[in-house]
Amino acid sequence: MPKMKTNKAAARRFKITSTGKILRRQAGKRHLNEWKSANDKRNLGGWVALSKDQEKNVRELFPYPKYVG
């Protein structure tokens, strides 16, 4: 059997933790930052857990459960 391929677009956008949670980057920090407070911009940094209803769709893009992108 050939190996299954991981969706590389998903691999760049999401991380899978060792406990199996899927993490995503937060939106809203790409542009129009001049009008946002420093506190807002700081809070938009980092990774947050994906919501449960989206998790099933993203999990299908990773054929191997332990894949970390």
N, C-alpha and C positions, 0 to 999 in steps of 0.2 A: 504494500500500500504506500502511495506517496504521502509525503507530509502535507498537512493542511496548512494553508497560508493565513497568517494574521492580517487583518485589515490595517495597513500601515498608516492610513489617515487617523484611525482610532488610536493606534499605538502612540502617535505623537500628541494626541489631545487628552488622553486619560492615563492614569496610573492605577495599578492594582496593588493594594497593600498585601502584606503577608497574611493578614486575617481575612482577605477576600473582599474588602471594601473597594469601591471604584471612586477615584478622586478626579475632580475636574478643576480647571482654572475658573476664576470668577470673571464675569463679563463686566464691561463698563469702564475699563481703564485705558482704552486704546486712543481715544481722542476726546476733545472738549474738556480736557483736564484743567484748563485755566480757571474754570468757574467752579470746580469742585474743591471742597475744603481739604486740607492736608489729612484730616482725620478720615474722611471718606476714601481718599486715595490709598491711605495706609491699610484700611480695612479691606479694600478690594484685592490686595496682594495675597499670594499664597493659594493653597488648595483647599477645597471643600468637598464633602462627600456628595455623591450623586443621589438624587431623589430615587426612592424605591420604584416608582413607576417607569423611570427611564433606565433603570439599571438592567432590566431584562433585555431591552433592545441592544444596549452596549455590550452585554455579556456575549451575545451571539457573534460579535465581531472578533472575539478572542477565542479561538478554538481550544487553546490549552489553558486550564484554570490558573496555572502558576505564572503565566506570562506577565512580565513587568515591562512596560514600554518606556 
